[in-house]
Amino acid sequence: MSGAALDLSFSTYIDLSTPKSDETESGSWHCALSVDCQNVYSLNFNQADTVTISVSSVTGDSALRLAVYSGSTLNGTNLINGLTTDRECNAYNIGDTVAVSIPSAGPYSITIGRDWDNSADAFGTYSLNLSSTLVSMVGLIKTSSNTATQSSGYSCP
């Protein structure tokens, strides 16, 4: 196959370096028995900003938990509520929307969790939308699925 050119005209290219102001993902949970589980997304902000996190289309009789952390630590201060707890404000199958101040450029982690005790089954789905005030989000990637929640519990707000 010497001299043959590779045709990349139908290849998909994902640009993780271009800042965006909107990101959308679909996700699902399948939690272990009696475990509050979460999916973890990482992304970078190239400047201080405000991001609105909206989780909708929640299914599976799932009670939604949310957290945003600076860096990759998943049990520190949640930027949504200033506590070490996840935000959980609604009954099952109800989404949530919250605006979060991003204090500086750098990496952040977003957890979309499912509360075992307040949900009716072990699985469910959701839709995630992130919208920043500025064009500052770079490289949204799901880094973990169905892992045990590391926060100290939940609160509202």
PyRosetta script that sets phi, psi and omega in degrees:
from pyrosetta import init, pose_from_sequence

init()
pose = pose_from_sequence("MSGAALDLSFSTYIDLSTPKSDETESGSWHCALSVDCQNVYSLNFNQADTVTISVSSVTGDSALRLAVYSGSTLNGTNLINGLTTDRECNAYNIGDTVAVSIPSAGPYSITIGRDWDNSADAFGTYSLNLSSTLVSMVGLIKTSSNTATQSSGYSCP")
pose.set_psi(1, 30.9)
pose.set_omega(1, -179.1)
pose.set_phi(2, -66.4)
pose.set_psi(2, 133.9)
pose.set_omega(2, 176.3)
pose.set_phi(3, 80.7)
pose.set_psi(3, -3.7)
pose.set_omega(3, -179.7)
pose.set_phi(4, -74.6)
pose.set_psi(4, 137.0)
pose.set_omega(4, 178.8)
pose.set_phi(5, -90.6)
pose.set_psi(5, 141.5)
pose.set_omega(5, 177.7)
pose.set_phi(6, -86.0)
pose.set_psi(6, 124.4)
pose.set_omega(6, -179.2)
pose.set_phi(7, -87.6)
pose.set_psi(7, 109.2)
pose.set_omega(7, 179.8)
pose.set_phi(8, -103.1)
pose.set_psi(8, 14.6)
pose.set_omega(8, -174.8)
pose.set_phi(9, -64.7)
pose.set_psi(9, -21.2)
pose.set_omega(9, 179.6)
pose.set_phi(10, -107.7)
pose.set_psi(10, 10.2)
pose.set_omega(10, 179.7)
pose.set_phi(11, -74.4)
pose.set_psi(11, 149.8)
pose.set_omega(11, 175.1)
pose.set_phi(12, -96.2)
pose.set_psi(12, 131.8)
pose.set_omega(12, 179.6)
pose.set_phi(13, -115.6)
pose.set_psi(13, 123.8)
pose.set_omega(13, 177.5)
pose.set_phi(14, -106.6)
pose.set_psi(14, 117.0)
pose.set_omega(14, -178.6)
pose.set_phi(15, -93.8)
pose.set_psi(15, 106.9)
pose.set_omega(15, -179.5)
pose.set_phi(16, -92.2)
pose.set_psi(16, 3.3)
pose.set_omega(16, -175.6)
pose.set_phi(17, -108.4)
pose.set_psi(17, -13.6)
pose.set_omega(17, -179.0)
pose.set_phi(18, -85.2)
pose.set_psi(18, 120.2)
pose.set_omega(18, 178.9)
pose.set_phi(19, -61.3)
pose.set_psi(19, 143.7)
pose.set_omega(19, -179.8)
pose.set_phi(20, -129.7)
pose.set_psi(20, 164.0)
pose.set_omega(20, 175.0)
pose.set_phi(21, -110.4)
pose.set_psi(21, -8.7)
pose.set_omega(21, 178.4)
pose.set_phi(22, -139.9)
pose.set_psi(22, 140.6)
pose.set_omega(22, 175.0)
pose.set_phi(23, -139.9)
pose.set_psi(23, 141.7)
pose.set_omega(23, 177.9)
pose.set_phi(24, -135.5)
pose.set_psi(24, 136.2)
pose.set_omega(24, 178.7)
pose.set_phi(25, -141.0)
pose.set_psi(25, 151.9)
pose.set_omega(25, 169.7)
pose.set_phi(26, -108.7)
pose.set_psi(26, 145.8)
pose.set_omega(26, -179.0)
pose.set_phi(27, -145.6)
pose.set_psi(27, 171.6)
pose.set_omega(27, 177.3)
pose.set_phi(28, -150.0)
pose.set_psi(28, 157.5)
pose.set_omega(28, 175.3)
pose.set_phi(29, -118.7)
pose.set_psi(29, 150.2)
pose.set_omega(29, 165.2)
pose.set_phi(30, -144.6)
pose.set_psi(30, 89.8)
pose.set_omega(30, -171.4)
pose.set_phi(31, -81.7)
pose.set_psi(31, 146.5)
pose.set_omega(31, 172.5)
pose.set_phi(32, -67.4)
pose.set_psi(32, 157.1)
pose.set_omega(32, -178.9)
pose.set_phi(33, -52.0)
pose.set_psi(33, 126.0)
pose.set_omega(33, 176.7)
pose.set_phi(34, 63.7)
pose.set_psi(34, 23.7)
pose.set_omega(34, -177.8)
pose.set_phi(35, -113.8)
pose.set_psi(35, 128.6)
pose.set_omega(35, 168.2)
pose.set_phi(36, -75.5)
pose.set_psi(36, 113.5)
pose.set_omega(36, -175.2)
pose.set_phi(37, -112.8)
pose.set_psi(37, 166.9)
pose.set_omega(37, -177.5)
pose.set_phi(38, -149.6)
pose.set_psi(38, 155.7)
pose.set_omega(38, 168.0)
pose.set_phi(39, -107.4)
pose.set_psi(39, 140.6)
pose.set_omega(39, -175.2)
pose.set_phi(40, -116.4)
pose.set_psi(40, 132.0)
pose.set_omega(40, 176.5)
pose.set_phi(41, -118.4)
pose.set_psi(41, 139.4)
pose.set_omega(41, 175.1)
pose.set_phi(42, -115.7)
pose.set_psi(42, 149.4)
pose.set_omega(42, 174.6)
pose.set_phi(43, -160.1)
pose.set_psi(43, 163.7)
pose.set_omega(43, 177.5)
pose.set_phi(44, -113.7)
pose.set_psi(44, 148.2)
pose.set_omega(44, 170.3)
pose.set_phi(45, -113.2)
pose.set_psi(45, 135.7)
pose.set_omega(45, -179.0)
pose.set_phi(46, -92.1)
pose.set_psi(46, 4.7)
pose.set_omega(46, 175.9)
pose.set_phi(47, -168.7)
pose.set_psi(47, 166.2)
pose.set_omega(47, 173.9)
pose.set_phi(48, -60.2)
pose.set_psi(48, 146.0)
pose.set_omega(48, -173.9)
pose.set_phi(49, -164.8)
pose.set_psi(49, 178.4)
pose.set_omega(49, 169.2)
pose.set_phi(50, -122.3)
pose.set_psi(50, 129.5)
pose.set_omega(50, 178.8)
pose.set_phi(51, -117.0)
pose.set_psi(51, 135.3)
pose.set_omega(51, 173.7)
pose.set_phi(52, -100.2)
pose.set_psi(52, 123.9)
pose.set_omega(52, 178.9)
pose.set_phi(53, -104.2)
pose.set_psi(53, 124.1)
pose.set_omega(53, 178.9)
pose.set_phi(54, -126.7)
pose.set_psi(54, 121.5)
pose.set_omega(54, 175.8)
pose.set_phi(55, -113.9)
pose.set_psi(55, 124.5)
pose.set_omega(55, -176.7)
pose.set_phi(56, -134.3)
pose.set_psi(56, -179.9)
pose.set_omega(56, 177.7)
pose.set_phi(57, 52.3)
pose.set_psi(57, 42.1)
pose.set_omega(57, 179.6)
pose.set_phi(58, -75.1)
pose.set_psi(58, 132.4)
pose.set_omega(58, -179.2)
pose.set_phi(59, -128.8)
pose.set_psi(59, 179.9)
pose.set_omega(59, 175.4)
pose.set_phi(60, 76.1)
pose.set_psi(60, 23.5)
pose.set_omega(60, -175.8)
pose.set_phi(61, 51.9)
pose.set_psi(61, 45.2)
pose.set_omega(61, -175.4)
pose.set_phi(62, -94.8)
pose.set_psi(62, 132.2)
pose.set_omega(62, 171.8)
pose.set_phi(63, -93.8)
pose.set_psi(63, 118.3)
pose.set_omega(63, -171.9)
pose.set_phi(64, -81.3)
pose.set_psi(64, 137.3)
pose.set_omega(64, 173.3)
pose.set_phi(65, -124.2)
pose.set_psi(65, 141.1)
pose.set_omega(65, -178.5)
pose.set_phi(66, -130.5)
pose.set_psi(66, 145.7)
pose.set_omega(66, 172.9)
pose.set_phi(67, -154.4)
pose.set_psi(67, 151.2)
pose.set_omega(67, 173.1)
pose.set_phi(68, -131.6)
pose.set_psi(68, 127.9)
pose.set_omega(68, -178.7)
pose.set_phi(69, -124.5)
pose.set_psi(69, 144.3)
pose.set_omega(69, 172.0)
pose.set_phi(70, -75.6)
pose.set_psi(70, 130.1)
pose.set_omega(70, -178.3)
pose.set_phi(71, 78.8)
pose.set_psi(71, -152.6)
pose.set_omega(71, -176.0)
pose.set_phi(72, -107.4)
pose.set_psi(72, -1.4)
pose.set_omega(72, 177.5)
pose.set_phi(73, -69.3)
pose.set_psi(73, 133.9)
pose.set_omega(73, -175.7)
pose.set_phi(74, -112.6)
pose.set_psi(74, 17.8)
pose.set_omega(74, 179.0)
pose.set_phi(75, -139.5)
pose.set_psi(75, 21.3)
pose.set_omega(75, 177.7)
pose.set_phi(76, -93.8)
pose.set_psi(76, -145.4)
pose.set_omega(76, 179.6)
pose.set_phi(77, -79.2)
pose.set_psi(77, 123.2)
pose.set_omega(77, 176.5)
pose.set_phi(78, -77.3)
pose.set_psi(78, 120.5)
pose.set_omega(78, -178.0)
pose.set_phi(79, -67.2)
pose.set_psi(79, -15.8)
pose.set_omega(79, 178.7)
pose.set_phi(80, -70.9)
pose.set_psi(80, -44.3)
pose.set_omega(80, -174.2)
pose.set_phi(81, -122.0)
pose.set_psi(81, -2.0)
pose.set_omega(81, 179.3)
pose.set_phi(82, 72.8)
pose.set_psi(82, 13.1)
pose.set_omega(82, -178.5)
pose.set_phi(83, -119.2)
pose.set_psi(83, -179.7)
pose.set_omega(83, 175.4)
pose.set_phi(84, -95.9)
pose.set_psi(84, 15.5)
pose.set_omega(84, 179.6)
pose.set_phi(85, -106.9)
pose.set_psi(85, 156.6)
pose.set_omega(85, 171.9)
pose.set_phi(86, -75.7)
pose.set_psi(86, 155.0)
pose.set_omega(86, 172.1)
pose.set_phi(87, -83.7)
pose.set_psi(87, 123.3)
pose.set_omega(87, 173.5)
pose.set_phi(88, -140.7)
pose.set_psi(88, 108.5)
pose.set_omega(88, -172.8)
pose.set_phi(89, -121.5)
pose.set_psi(89, -5.9)
pose.set_omega(89, -172.5)
pose.set_phi(90, -127.9)
pose.set_psi(90, 161.3)
pose.set_omega(90, 173.3)
pose.set_phi(91, -72.5)
pose.set_psi(91, -179.7)
pose.set_omega(91, -176.4)
pose.set_phi(92, -69.8)
pose.set_psi(92, 153.2)
pose.set_omega(92, -178.9)
pose.set_phi(93, 64.3)
pose.set_psi(93, 21.1)
pose.set_omega(93, 176.7)
pose.set_phi(94, -117.2)
pose.set_psi(94, 129.7)
pose.set_omega(94, 179.5)
pose.set_phi(95, -74.8)
pose.set_psi(95, -173.8)
pose.set_omega(95, 179.7)
pose.set_phi(96, -152.6)
pose.set_psi(96, 148.8)
pose.set_omega(96, 175.7)
pose.set_phi(97, -135.4)
pose.set_psi(97, 132.2)
pose.set_omega(97, -178.7)
pose.set_phi(98, -148.7)
pose.set_psi(98, 141.3)
pose.set_omega(98, 174.9)
pose.set_phi(99, -96.0)
pose.set_psi(99, 136.4)
pose.set_omega(99, -176.2)
pose.set_phi(100, -128.0)
pose.set_psi(100, 131.6)
pose.set_omega(100, 176.1)
pose.set_phi(101, -80.2)
pose.set_psi(101, 123.5)
pose.set_omega(101, 175.7)
pose.set_phi(102, -96.6)
pose.set_psi(102, 110.9)
pose.set_omega(102, -169.1)
pose.set_phi(103, -72.7)
pose.set_psi(103, -24.9)
pose.set_omega(103, -176.7)
pose.set_phi(104, -160.7)
pose.set_psi(104, 166.8)
pose.set_omega(104, 175.8)
pose.set_phi(105, -64.2)
pose.set_psi(105, 149.1)
pose.set_omega(105, 176.4)
pose.set_phi(106, 142.8)
pose.set_psi(106, -175.0)
pose.set_omega(106, -179.5)
pose.set_phi(107, -82.8)
pose.set_psi(107, 146.1)
pose.set_omega(107, 178.3)
pose.set_phi(108, -139.0)
pose.set_psi(108, 155.9)
pose.set_omega(108, 176.5)
pose.set_phi(109, -121.4)
pose.set_psi(109, 137.7)
pose.set_omega(109, 176.6)
pose.set_phi(110, -118.9)
pose.set_psi(110, 128.2)
pose.set_omega(110, 177.0)
pose.set_phi(111, -111.8)
pose.set_psi(111, 133.5)
pose.set_omega(111, 175.5)
pose.set_phi(112, -113.3)
pose.set_psi(112, 104.3)
pose.set_omega(112, -171.7)
pose.set_phi(113, -109.2)
pose.set_psi(113, 168.5)
pose.set_omega(113, 179.9)
pose.set_phi(114, -132.7)
pose.set_psi(114, 119.8)
pose.set_omega(114, -178.1)
pose.set_phi(115, -81.3)
pose.set_psi(115, 119.6)
pose.set_omega(115, -177.4)
pose.set_phi(116, -64.1)
pose.set_psi(116, -50.2)
pose.set_omega(116, -174.8)
pose.set_phi(117, -64.8)
pose.set_psi(117, -30.9)
pose.set_omega(117, -176.9)
pose.set_phi(118, -100.4)
pose.set_psi(118, 7.4)
pose.set_omega(118, 176.7)
pose.set_phi(119, -111.3)
pose.set_psi(119, 163.6)
pose.set_omega(119, -173.9)
pose.set_phi(120, -102.8)
pose.set_psi(120, -9.1)
pose.set_omega(120, -179.2)
pose.set_phi(121, -148.9)
pose.set_psi(121, -174.9)
pose.set_omega(121, -174.5)
pose.set_phi(122, -99.2)
pose.set_psi(122, 2.0)
pose.set_omega(122, -175.0)
pose.set_phi(123, -141.3)
pose.set_psi(123, 166.2)
pose.set_omega(123, 177.2)
pose.set_phi(124, 176.2)
pose.set_psi(124, 172.2)
pose.set_omega(124, 179.3)
pose.set_phi(125, -130.2)
pose.set_psi(125, 166.9)
pose.set_omega(125, 179.0)
pose.set_phi(126, -160.1)
pose.set_psi(126, 167.5)
pose.set_omega(126, 172.8)
pose.set_phi(127, -122.6)
pose.set_psi(127, 131.9)
pose.set_omega(127, -178.4)
pose.set_phi(128, -112.6)
pose.set_psi(128, 130.8)
pose.set_omega(128, 173.4)
pose.set_phi(129, -129.2)
pose.set_psi(129, 130.2)
pose.set_omega(129, 175.0)
pose.set_phi(130, -114.2)
pose.set_psi(130, 135.5)
pose.set_omega(130, 179.3)
pose.set_phi(131, -138.1)
pose.set_psi(131, 119.6)
pose.set_omega(131, -179.4)
pose.set_phi(132, -101.7)
pose.set_psi(132, 152.3)
pose.set_omega(132, 178.4)
pose.set_phi(133, -64.6)
pose.set_psi(133, -42.1)
pose.set_omega(133, 178.6)
pose.set_phi(134, -106.0)
pose.set_psi(134, 169.7)
pose.set_omega(134, 176.1)
pose.set_phi(135, -87.7)
pose.set_psi(135, 84.9)
pose.set_omega(135, -169.4)
pose.set_phi(136, -133.2)
pose.set_psi(136, -6.0)
pose.set_omega(136, -177.1)
pose.set_phi(137, -86.6)
pose.set_psi(137, 136.2)
pose.set_omega(137, -178.7)
pose.set_phi(138, -134.9)
pose.set_psi(138, 127.0)
pose.set_omega(138, 166.8)
pose.set_phi(139, 70.9)
pose.set_psi(139, 52.1)
pose.set_omega(139, 175.8)
pose.set_phi(140, -65.8)
pose.set_psi(140, 122.6)
pose.set_omega(140, -178.8)
pose.set_phi(141, -137.8)
pose.set_psi(141, 134.9)
pose.set_omega(141, 172.8)
pose.set_phi(142, -78.6)
pose.set_psi(142, 119.9)
pose.set_omega(142, -174.7)
pose.set_phi(143, -106.0)
pose.set_psi(143, -13.4)
pose.set_omega(143, -178.0)
pose.set_phi(144, -157.7)
pose.set_psi(144, 143.3)
pose.set_omega(144, 179.0)
pose.set_phi(145, -127.4)
pose.set_psi(145, 136.1)
pose.set_omega(145, 171.1)
pose.set_phi(146, 57.3)
pose.set_psi(146, 34.4)
pose.set_omega(146, 177.8)
pose.set_phi(147, -91.5)
pose.set_psi(147, 154.9)
pose.set_omega(147, 179.6)
pose.set_phi(148, -62.7)
pose.set_psi(148, 136.8)
pose.set_omega(148, 177.5)
pose.set_phi(149, -63.6)
pose.set_psi(149, 137.1)
pose.set_omega(149, -178.0)
pose.set_phi(150, -102.7)
pose.set_psi(150, -3.8)
pose.set_omega(150, -179.5)
pose.set_phi(151, -70.3)
pose.set_psi(151, 170.6)
pose.set_omega(151, -178.1)
pose.set_phi(152, -86.3)
pose.set_psi(152, 7.7)
pose.set_omega(152, -179.4)
pose.set_phi(153, 141.8)
pose.set_psi(153, -151.3)
pose.set_omega(153, 178.8)
pose.set_phi(154, -140.6)
pose.set_psi(154, 158.4)
pose.set_omega(154, 176.8)
pose.set_phi(155, -155.6)
pose.set_psi(155, 166.0)
pose.set_omega(155, 175.5)
pose.set_phi(156, -137.2)
pose.set_psi(156, 121.5)
pose.set_omega(156, -10.3)
pose.set_phi(157, -78.5)
pose.dump_pdb("model.pdb")
